[in-house]
Amino acid sequence: MQSIKDIKGRIKSVSETAQITRAMELISASKMQKASVRYNNSREYFDRIRPIVLDIVNNTTFDEPVRYLSVRPGKKAYLVIGSDRGLSGDYNHSIVSFVAEHTDPDAAFLCVGAAIYTAVRSIRTDVTLAECSSEGKLEDARLLAADLMCAFDEGRYTEISVVYTSMVSKSRQSCRSLQLLPIVPEETTDEKKNFEFAPDPKSALESLVPQYVIGLLYGCITAGKYTEHLERMRAMNAATENANALLDELQLNYNKARQEKITTELTELSSGLIDND
């Protein structure tokens, strides 16, 4: 059995670790609540603009090519949304596994988050760290959208998709890929809205697409941040519970060690008294 001094040292170390993980859990819970508000707000915006764009794409025949709908051969690009830091359970690991299984290895990868950038670099070659704040603000989505649309217009990327973690429910998340550009017709259960566009659907589409792309990116970023903080909160909660369980075990060992020491001292004292007699 370990000495009393060693056990006391471990109790102190584990106790300090438990305090740190508990504090990190509370911080993640606070950040998750803020991310949840941004996520729900972005969904409301996207749910309004998306049907309009899909109505044009699904129900309009254009007399000439439309740049945002043109499917061209060339280099694909993926915007991979992950985290800046670790200690978030399986969050980054799930994204990397999805990238490994469901993306073109010859594509370009732009990573949002330093930790996911490092992880993706281990399995892909053309990897770049995209500029984005740790909070995932709307301004970040605007800048990313501007850069990606410029690259698409110039032909550097002919297909752009977003890889992010979607909230299925509070107890379940899944990684998915969503094509950003070009916009392709989708089957939808929504009824045709019969929107009227002035001066014409093509002009309306070209005006709406930049806002559509910003809204989609912001929704993916906020969903990723929401999931990240949720996973980190769970991971820190599990770490705190494990630390508390270890503390209980160490406290038991400490009590046993003390009892053995006292028993040994009493035995030695009794033996000394008998010898003196």
PEKA-V708338 format. One record per backbone hydrogen bond with DSSP energy under -1.0 kcal/mol. CO is the residue of the C=O (numbers start at 1). NH is the residue of the N-H. Records with the same first field share a line. If there is no record, write none. Layout:
BEGIN
CO->NH + NH
END
This chain:
BEGIN
3->7
4->8
5->9
6->10
7->11
8->12
9->13
10->14
11->15
12->16
13->17
14->18
15->19
16->20
17->21
18->22
19->23
20->24
21->25
22->26
23->27
24->28
25->29
26->30
27->31
28->32
29->33
30->34
31->35
32->36
33->37
34->38
35->39
36->40
37->41
38->42
39->43
40->44
41->45
42->46
43->47
45->49
46->50
49->53
50->54
51->55
52->56
53->57
54->58
55->59
66->69
68->183
75->158
76->108
77->161
78->110
79->163
80->112
83->116
88->91
90->94
91->95
92->96
93->97
94->98
95->99
96->100
97->101
98->102
99->103
104->107
108->78
109->128
110->80
111->130
112->82
113->117
114->118
115->119
116->120
117->121
120->123 + 124
125->127
126->109
128->111
137->141
138->142
139->143
140->144
141->145
142->146
143->147
144->148
145->149
146->150
147->151
148->152
149->153
150->154
151->156 + 157
159->77
160->180 + 181
161->79
162->178
163->81
164->176
166->174
172->168 + 169
174->166
176->164
178->162
181->160
200->204
201->205
202->206
203->207
204->208
205->209
208->212
209->213
210->214
211->215
212->216
213->217
214->218
215->219
216->220
217->221
218->222
219->223
220->224
221->225
222->226
223->227
224->228
225->229
226->230
227->231
228->232
229->233
230->234
231->235
232->236
233->237
234->238
235->239
236->240
237->241
238->242
239->243
240->244
241->245
242->246
243->247
244->248
245->249
246->250
247->251
248->252
249->253
250->254
251->255
252->256
253->257
254->258
255->259
256->260
257->261
258->262
259->263
260->264
261->265
262->266
263->267
264->268
265->269
266->270
267->271
268->272
269->273
270->274
271->275
272->276
273->277
END
